Amino acid sequence: MARGEDLSSRVLEIVQQTPDCDVDNLAAHCSGMTWNQIFLALDRLSRSGQVVLKQDGTGHYRVTALPERPSHQSHVTHHS
């Protein structure tokens, strides 16, 4: 069985290649993954700020990949 991080990476790659896809289409592209695995991966990705899920008004959800956030480095300022 694949690790959760591997499944999340796979789901993220599919979402990046298929902008604004709905969850049903995503599931069709995730052959070999169960619905539970897909939803768990989406939950991880959403909580980490890598994707956003939006309801489209018809009861379907759309998944969009968010741009990668730059890492925040702390800058030390020296005062004279």
Summary of the structure (lengths in Angstrom):
residues: 80
radius of gyration: 16.2
end to end distance: 57.7
largest distance: 61.2
contacts: 177
relative contact order: 0.19
helix: 42%
strand: 15%
